[in-house]
């Protein structure tokens, strides 16, 4: 199981866990989005890129080429 300190600093290597959104006035703003931690399946999930990164022996495998899309 990953500890919270590690989860707080991890970001998706593809999108850097940043999402650009527009406010009501049309101004763009970049938001930091956390990776979702699926403890049951031992995965980190990026809902922006729609990629799942596996975790092996409590080590996140954050390689884009080894991620699984969903």
N, C-alpha and C positions, 0 to 999 in steps of 0.2 A: 504494500500500500504506500502510495506517495504521500509525503508530508505536505502540509499546507504552504510552508515557505517555498518549496520547490514549485508547487502549482501556481503560486502568485507571480513567479518570474518567468515561467515558460510562455512562449508565444509560438504560433504556427510559423514555421520557416518560410512558407509560401507567401502568406498575406501579412505576416507580422502581427496577426490578430487585430488589425486595424480596419475599421469599416467607415466609409465616408457616407454621411447622411446629409440631407438638406433640411433646413428648418422651414418654418412657415413663410419666411421672407425669401426663400430661395438661396440662402447662404449655405455653403458647404462647411461641414464640421467633421473632423476625424475623431472617432471614438475608439477607445481600447476595449476589446471584447475578450473575455476570459475563455480559455479552452474548457470544454465540458469534460469532467472526469467520470468515466463509467467504471466504477469499482468492480462491478459484477463481471464485466467482460475484459477488464484490464486494458482499457483503451483511453486515449485522449482524443477528443472529437473537436474539429474545427467546423462550425456550422456555416462559416463564411465561404470557405473553400470546398466544403463538403468532403473532407478527408478525415480518415480515422488512422491514428498512430498507435501502434501496439506498445505495450510495456512488457519488458522481459526482465525478470529478476529485479524488479523495482527500478529499472532504467528505461526511461522513455526513448523509443527509437524514432527520432525526429528527422527522418530522412524522407524527402518528398517522393523519391523513387520507390520507397518501400511502404508508403502510405496506401491505404485502401480507400477508394472513393465510394460514396453512397448516394 
